[in-house]
């Protein structure tokens, strides 16, 4: 996400750090992003507020902001290996909104790529709420100890762990994260 945000800042002529400041520190930006994640604000609302904070055209802003975002090939390959081995794979995401721009579909990471898709926008609650993790377990028909959860925000891991889900904190090393995931899945298959 960070590299995508930096590329967006350059493409829009913004000062370095302006985008993440608007999302994570500006009170209006934090509020609209939080509401977007749980379906209480639309992408158009987000576009308007974030565009206003940044002083840029809000038209189609979400698409522009995510234009350089790409799935990590090592993580996608690990998920594909898991599915090929008959292991269920879900996407659990705090949503960017789905309309008018569906970023998941644009990335090829949509419903046909997973056994279940759980989005905060649809659930009305976001990570790290325990409810959304339970919703993922229910959608997969599995128990916590049967699952592994990978996330790039450390604060999202403890609620999953409380349900017995093994967790991996993805940092900036996709190959390392994929290796951890492969090792956990291999141990589970051998058990």
N, C-alpha and C positions, 0 to 999 in steps of 0.2 A: 504494500500500500504506500509506503513512504516514497519509493522511487516513482510510482505513478503520480503522487501528489507533487513531487518536485518537477516532473515533466509538465504537469498541468500548469504549475506556477510559471514556468518558463514560457509555455505557449501563450499564456494570457498576459505576459508582461508584469507579473506580480512579484513583489519582494519575496525572497526566500523565507519560508515559514508562514506566510500569510494565510494560505489555505488551511493548514492544520490549526492555526490560531483561531480562524473563523469557526472551525468545527468543534474544537476542543476547549477553547478558552473564552471566546466571546459569548456572553450570556444568551443573546438571541440565537446565535448559531447552535450552541449546546441544546437549547430548548427545542428548536425546530428539528434538529437531528434526532433527539430523543423521541419526539412525537412521530417523526417519520418512521422510526424503527418499530413502533407499536401500532401503526396504522391510523394515528390521530392527526396526521398531516400528510398532504400529498407531495409528490415530487415537485409539482408546480409551486407549492408553498416553500419547499426547501430551496428550489431554484431562485425564487424571488428574494428570500431572506439572505441566503448565502451570497447571491449576486449583489445585493444591496450592501452587505458588509464589505465585500471585496471591491465594490465600485465597478463591476463588470456587467455585461449584458446577461440577464438571467435566462434568455432563450436557450432551451435544451442544455442547461448547465450540467445536469447530472451526466449526460452522455459525454460532454466535453471533459468533465472532471475525471471520468473513468476511462477515457479513451486509450490510455497507455497501460491499463491494468491487464495482466495476463495471468492465467493459472500457472502455478509452479509445475513444470513438467515432471519433476521427481515425485511430487505429491500425487499428481494425477496418475502416474504410472503405478505408484504403490496402491492407490485405490482400485485401479484396474486389475492389478494382481489379486487383490483381495476378492473382488467380485468374480474373477475367473476361477478362484478357488471355492466359490460358493458362499462366501462371507457377505452378509448384507452390508451395504454402505449407504449412509445417509448424509445429507447436507443439513446442518443446523446453523442458521445464519441470522444475525441481527440485520434486518432488511434495509436495503437502499431504496425500497419502493419498487414497484413492478411496472408502473405506467406513468408517463407514456413510454419510458425506456426501461426494458427489462435487462439489467446488466448480467444476470446469470445466463439468460438465453444468448446474449451477445457473446459471452465467453465460452459457449458450448457446455455450460455447467448447469443444465436445467433438468427437468424432471426425468427425462429418459436416461440420464447419466447416473441416477441413484435409485435405490430401492425405496427411499422416502426423502421428501424435502420438507423441512420444518423451518418456516420463516417467522421471525418475530412479528412482522406485519400481519400475518394471518392469525397468529396466536394471541395477539394483543398484549404480549409480554416479551421482554427481551432477556438475553443472557446478561447477568448471571442468575436470574430467577430460577429456582429449583423446578418450577412448573414446566418450563420449556424443555428441560432435560428429560423429565418424566414423559412429556409428550413425545419426544424422540424415541424413547424406549417403547412406548405404546405403539407408535407407528411402525416400528420394526418388529414388534412382537417378541422382544428380548428383555432380559433382566440386566441390571447394571453390571454385574460381574461378567456378563457375556460380551461387553462392549468396551471399545477404546474411543476416547474423545481427544481430538487434536484441536488446539486453539492457539492463536497468537497473543492473546491477552491472559496473563497469569491469573487475574481476578475471576476469570470465567471457569477455572479448573476446580476449585473447592466444592461448588455445588454438585458438580458431576461426581467427584470423588465421594461425596456424602451418600450418593446413590449406589456406590460400589463400582462405578465406572473407572477403569484405568485411564489415566490422562497423559498426554504428551504436550509440553509447552513448545510450540513452534516459534523459533526466534528468527534468525536470519540465515539459517543453514538448512535449505530444503532437503539436501541429500542426507544430512544427519537426522532430520525428522523422519524421512522415509525409511532410513535404516532402523530407527527405533520402532517404527510402526511394523515393519517387516519382522523384526525380532519378536515383538509381542505376539504377532499373529502366528509365527512359526511355533512359539512355545505353546500357544493355545491349541494349535493343530496337533501337536505331539502329545498333549495331555489326554 
